[in-house]
Amino acid sequence: MTKRAMWAAIAAALAAPSAQAGPDNVKYPSDYLKGTQYDVLDRPDVKQQRYLYTQPEIIEAVRKGRPIPSGAVLTLVQWNVHVDDKGNALKGPDGRFIKKDIIGVTVMEKRAGWGAEYPAEMRNGEWEYQAFRPDGTPNPKANIKACFLCHKPHEKMDFVMSLAKLSGTFPGEQALAKAPKTEVNIVSFAFAPAKVAATVGKPLTFLNSDASPHQITVSGAPQKTGVLLRGQSASITFDKAGTYNYICGLHPTMKGVIEVK
């Protein structure tokens, strides 16, 4: 399928009646606070604090080694945070950002039979996505297509980027004690250094020191690492000199540059 044909199929699927495919299948989970909060993240890159919730029975199933069952609703609540006069996020006594207002709620929901209308290049199993405004109404400006395309490469994790947090297997800070020294350290949702030199034919290694999974994806090149949890590292080797831009495949606002000589 050509790229143009794929986008046409995606547009048709998203425009289909809610009884078939589309974000209208997903209703605002007004009772998400009755569920279990399984993660909270400070996002310096976008100056947000994000909370993840799901039903207790979903966590129980996953932590017993079972697949994520039909009926799962994963709710991501985005808060903006208080900042100082220079725009830096302020932290409370607990070292976390100080949340201010809810600015959006994104939901992914899994139901038996959902997703069959989507082309294979887009389908995320039986998951559908929807984005809501703070008042619980759908956000008409949300790019739902981007949700599918962003999660699509992570089929082995049932398309759930927070699966390690959901399953309780995400490594603790002790995982960094034995981590190797690398050329690039991923910390606080940023690459350090943001611009790094590399040599043709020599591996360039990245270490994830964050409390969030990350993935290195080089723009315009086939190089891509697997998803890295805290304390995990991966290398990329270039066979041609040049300047390469890269991002985190899970958090595209994270950007870096590699100069290969």
N, C-alpha and C positions, 0 to 999 in steps of 0.2 A: 504494500500500500504506500503510495506517495505521501509526502508530508501534507500536501494540499487536501488529498482525499481523506487523510486521517483527521485533519481539523474539521472537515465537513461532516465526518461521521460523529465526531465529538459534539459539534454544535447541534446536530440532529438529535443525539441522545439526550443532551441536556435540555433540549426544548420539548422532549416527549412528555406525554401526560404523566402526572405524578404516580399513577397506578403502575407505571413501567419504570423508567429511569429518570433520575433528576434530583436536584437538591430539595425540591418540595416534599420529597418523602421524609426528610429529616425535620422533626418538630423541635422547637426550642425546649430544652430540658430544664424546665423551671424548678425542678426539685433536685438539681445536681448537688446542692449542699447536703442533702440527705445521704449522698453516696460517700465514697472514700477518696480523700485527697491523696494521691500517690506520688505526687512530685510538685515541687515549687522551684522555679528558676529565676534568678536575677539576670536580666539581659542587658548588659552595658551597651551593646551595639545598637539597640533600638530604644534604650532607656525605658524598659518595661519590666514588670514582674509578672510571671506567668504561673498559673496554677492548673494542675491536671486532676480531673475527677473521673471516677467510673463507679459502677455498682459493685458492692462487696462481693457478690457471687462471681463476678468476672475475675477479680483478683484471685479469689479462692481457686477457680478453675485453672487459671494460668500458672499459679504457684504449685499446683499439683501436677503440672506437666501436660495439661490438656490444651488443645487449641482454643483460641478465643471463640467463645460460643456465639451463636446467633442471638441477637438482642442486645449485644454490647453497645454501649453509648460512651464514647470518650469525649470529655468536654474540656476544652482549653479556654481558660478565662484570662484575658489580657488586661492588666492594670497599667496605667501610666504611673509615674513615680515623682516624688518631690525632688526638685533640683535646686542647686545654688545659683547665684547670680551669673556664674560662668557656664551654666548648663550642665554641670556635673551632678550625677545622681547622688542624693544624700542617703546615708545609711543610719539605721537605728542602733541602739545598744547591742542588738544581737548580730550586728554586722551585715544585715540584709537591707536591701532597698526599702524605702518607706512608701508603700503603695498609696495612691491618691484616689483615682476614679477608674471604674471599669470602662474600657474603651471598645471592647469587642469580645465576642464569644464564638469560638469555632468548634464545630461538632463533627465527629465522624461516627457513623452508626452502621452496624452490620446486621443484615436480615437475610434469612434464607431466600434465595431466588433473586435478590437484588443484583444489578449489574450486568445481567445477561444481554442487555441491549447495546452495551458499549462495545466498540471494536477492541480486539485483543491488545492493540498497542496502548490502550488507555485503561482498560478495565482493572480495577483494584479489588479482585475477588468479589465479595458481596458487600463491599463498603460503599457508602454514599457520604457526601460532605455537604455542609451548609455553614454559612457564616451569618452571625446575628449582630445587630446593634445592641447597645446596652439595655434598651427597653424590651428586648426579646423579639423584635421584628427582623425579618431577613434583611441582610445588607445588600441592596441592589448593586453596589459597586464592587462586591467581592468577586475575585477571580477564581471561581470554582474549578475551572479547567486546570489552573496551576496546581491545585491540591492533588488532583489525579496524577499529573505529570511528575510532581515532586515525590509522591509516595510510590509511584510505579516501580522504580528500580529496587524497592525493598520488599519484594514479594516473599523472600525467605523469612522475613520477620512479620509475615501476614500484613505487610504494608504499614505497620505501626512503628514509627521511629522511636517511641518511648517504651518499646517492649521490655528492655532490660530493667527499667524502673518499675514497670507493671509486674514483672515476674520476680522482682526483688533480687535480681542477680547483678545489678549495676555495681561495679567495684567501688569500695570505699577509698578514703584518702591514703590508706596504707598501701594501696596498689602503686603509688608513686615512689615508695621507698626503694624499690628495686628497678625502677624504670631507667632505661639507658639515656645517656646524654645524646641529644639529637640536634640537627641544624635548626629546626623550627619547633617551637613549643606552642601549643594551642592552649591559651589560658584566657579566662574572662571573655570568651567569645571573640577572640582576636588571635591573629597569627603574630608570633614574636620570633624574629623580626618580620615586619610586613613585607619587606623586600629582601630577598636572599640570593646569594650567588651559588651556582652549581656548575659542575663540570660534566661535559659530554661523556657518557659511559660510566659515570660514577653515581651510585645511589644517593639520593637526597632523602633524609629521614625526618619524619614528623612524629611528635609525641603529643597525645591528648592528655592534658593535665586538668581538664574541666570536669565539672559535675554534670556534663551533658555529652551525649554522643556527637561525634563529628565525622566528616568524610571529606577527603581531599579530591576535588574534581578540577582538572586542568581544562581551561577553555580552548576549544579548537584542537584538541589533541586526545588520543585515546586513553591517556593516563588517568587512572582513578583508583583510589584505595578502597578497601572495604570500610564498613562502619567501624570507627574506633571508639571504644569505651575508655573510661579513665585509666591511665597507666599503660594503654596499648599504643604501639608505634607501628608505622608502616613506611615503606620507601618507594620512591618513584625514580626511574632512570630515564634520562633523555638521550636520544641518539643524534640529535641535531642541535646546533647552537641557535640561540635566539632568545627573545623575551617572551615569557609565558605568563599570562594572567591565570589565577586560579581562585576558586571559591570553596566554601564548605557546601557540599551537596545537600546538607540538611538545613543549613542556615545561609542562604545566598547573600545576606548582607555582609557576611564575613569575606573579605577579599585580600589577596596577596599577589605578589609579583615575584617570579623566578627568572633570573638572568643566567642563562646557560652559555658557557664559553668552552 
